[in-house]
Amino acid sequence: MIDDKSPYYKYTPANVLENENFKLYWNRSVLTDKTVPFIQPDITFMNKKIKNTILIDIAVPNTHNLAKTITDKQNKYQELANEICDMWKQKAAQVIPTVISSTGVIPKSLSQSLTTLNLHFNTYTQLQKSVILGTCSIVRNFLNYN
């Protein structure tokens, strides 16, 4: 859907990407027919051909909150997934929480999430690097705060 090969830290995603087979919403609310409490997952990916939608929510909690965050994300968007199936006439809609701790600790469920998203197995190393660099940047900014 994109030809730009810039590094992830320089890339600014468009709110909507679409072609004849796929539609991707980035950080955009999903309008629903009935009131749903949580309507803005980080990424909404729709496969138009097989009528499947994936809701991806990304979180970087402290290490001791990993399991709780995964369950919270799963439960938070399940109602939206059900509503999307009804509204958009999808065969399936699933919630995939993508969670890695702020120190780079990876839960067991991350490899399953990457497999479901059809991403390369070693994608977690790039995720770890990005998260650890981000955490270091936050700490550096805090220590230099006047």
MOSUL-V546638 format. One record per pair of residues at least 12 apart in sequence whose ideal C-beta (glycine too) atoms are under 6 Angstrom apart, sorted by the first residue. I is the first residue (numbers start at 0). J is the second residue. If there is no record, write none. Layout:
BEGIN
i:I j:J
i:I j:J
END
This chain:
BEGIN
i:0 j:16
i:0 j:18
i:12 j:25
i:14 j:27
i:20 j:47
i:20 j:48
i:21 j:46
i:22 j:45
i:23 j:44
i:24 j:43
i:25 j:42
i:31 j:82
i:32 j:86
i:35 j:78
i:35 j:79
i:35 j:82
i:37 j:75
i:37 j:76
i:38 j:79
i:40 j:54
i:40 j:56
i:40 j:76
i:41 j:55
i:41 j:56
i:41 j:57
i:42 j:55
i:50 j:89
i:50 j:90
i:51 j:91
i:52 j:83
i:52 j:89
i:52 j:92
i:53 j:93
i:53 j:95
i:54 j:76
i:54 j:80
i:54 j:94
i:55 j:95
i:55 j:97
i:56 j:72
i:56 j:96
i:57 j:97
i:58 j:98
i:59 j:101
i:59 j:130
i:61 j:101
i:62 j:100
i:62 j:102
i:62 j:104
i:65 j:100
i:65 j:106
i:68 j:98
i:69 j:96
i:69 j:98
i:69 j:108
i:72 j:96
i:73 j:94
i:73 j:96
i:76 j:94
i:77 j:94
i:80 j:92
i:80 j:94
i:95 j:112
i:95 j:115
i:97 j:112
i:99 j:126
i:99 j:130
i:101 j:134
i:103 j:127
i:103 j:130
i:103 j:131
i:105 j:123
i:109 j:123
END
